[in-house]
């Protein structure tokens, strides 16, 4: 199957966004995909903030994007936009780092007031980076994600069903290769 890079744009190791992505990674793995997690917060701050594209960690992240067939990008929404740490990474990647890739944007937040942040803030950036196909994204309310004491995750039933459908559509899209029209 496909190689999926699962990118968490959360600055917190214990965030619902990270836990949600890792939960969805399991679904993709069960469908036969090779999933590689990337937590942007684990990249060196000095490399991200200093725009050091030659730093080995940034070079390695760019290589992970290059070898992936699909990219799952998750971010918490802050002030109607995706996280600054995710922006810092996206800014350091090559201009067309998503060329030929299928991308699934996901976001979490505390209010439905931020639901359009995927389409108005994140999708245009992903599109400008050359994504071949950006599947329908999904916004999940924080209140619909419960983290148990053991670290496992429970989703509200309607959210679990909707996310399952979105991830399954992403998985199916990974199996299709877009046909590029020959130049006349």
N, C-alpha and C positions, 0 to 999 in steps of 0.2 A: 504494500500500500504506500501511502505518502508519508513524507517526513513533515511534521508540524512543529513549528517553533511557537511555544506558548509563552508570550511576553507579559509579565506583570509590571505595570507602570505605577504600582503603589509604593510610596516611600516607607511603608510600615511592613514589617515582617509578619505581623499578626492580623493584618487587615482582612476584611471579608472578601475583598477583591482577590487577593492571593489565594485564599482558601477556595473561593469559587472556581478560579482557574484550575487549580490542582484537582479539584473534584471533576471538572469537565475533561481534564487531561485523561483521567481514568476511563471515561466513556470513549474517548477517541482511541486510547490504547486497546480497549476491549474490541473496538471495530477494526483493529489490525494496523493502526497507524503507529509510526515511530514518533513519539512526542518528546521534544527537548524543552525543558523549562528554562526560562531566562527571567530572573528577577532583576530589573534595572537597578533597584536600590542596592544590590550587591556589587555593582560596578563602582570603581573608585570615584569618589566625588570630585577629586582634583582633576581627573580626566574629563568627566562630564562638564563640570563648570568652566574648566580651562579650555574646552573645545580641542582636546588633544587627540586628534584622529589617529595618531601614530602609537598611542598607548596600547600595549599588548591586549589589555582587556577590551578595549574598544575595537581593535582589529579582530579579535576573536568573536565579538558580538556581530560585527559586520559579516564575518565568515558564516556564522550560524544563519543569518538572514539569507545569504547567498545560496546555501545548500538546502534550505527549506522549500518544500512545494507549497505549503500553506502556512499562514501566520495567524494565530489567535492572539489578539491584543486586548488586554483588559486594563481598565483604569478606573480609579475613583474619580468622581466629578467634583471639582472644586470651583466655585464661582462660575458655573456654567461652562467649564472647559475641562479638558483632560489634564492630568497631573504635569507639573513642571519637570519632574524627573523623566517622564516619558518624552516630553518635548525635547529635553536636553539630548537624549539618545537619538531620537529621530533626526534631529538637526545634524548629528555627527555621521549619520549613515550616508552612503553615496546617494546622489540625487534620485536615481531610479532603482533603489534597493529592493523595491517590491515588484519589479517588472516580471510578468509571467506568473505571479503568485496569486493564490486565492486567499482572501483575508476575511476574518470574522472579527469585527469590533464589538467589544462588550464593555459595559460601564456599570458602576454601582454608585448609589447616592442616597441621600436621606430624604429626597423630595421628588415628586413627579415633575416639579418645575424644571428639572434638569434633563428630562427625558430626550429632548432634542439636541443635546450636546453631542451625541454621536454623529448625527447628520450634519450639524452646522459647525462643529469644531474639529472633530476627528476625521470624518470621512473625506473632506476636501484635502487634508494632508496626505492621507493614504492614497487617494486618487492621484495626487501630484507626484507621488513617488512611484507611479507606474503600475499599481496593482492591476492585474488582468481582470479580476472579478472580486468585488467586495460584496459578500453576501449580506443579507439583512442582519443588522446588528441588534443587540438586545440590551436594555437598561433594566437592572434589577434593584429594587428598593432594599436598603439595608435591613429593614424590618422583616423582609422575606428570607433572610439568611440567618440561621441560628448556628452558632458554633458551640458545640458541647464541650464539657470539661476535658475530654480526651482529645480534643482538637478536630474531631470529625464534624461534618457539616450536614445540616438538615435544611432543605428548602421548603418553602410553603408549597403545597401541592400544585397550585396553578402555575407557579413560577417554575417548578421542576418540570412540569409538562411542556411549558413554552420553551424553556432552555433546551430540553431534550430535542425538540423539533428543530430549533435553530442549529444546534450542534450537528444533528443528523443531516440537515441541508448542507452545512459546511462540509461534512464528511463526503457526501454525495458529490458535491461540486469539485472536491479534490480529485475525484476519479475521472473528471472530464478535462481534456486538454483543449483549450481554445484554438480554433483554426484561424490562422491569420491569412487574410486575403493577400494574394500576390500583387505587387505593385504593377500597374499597367504601363 
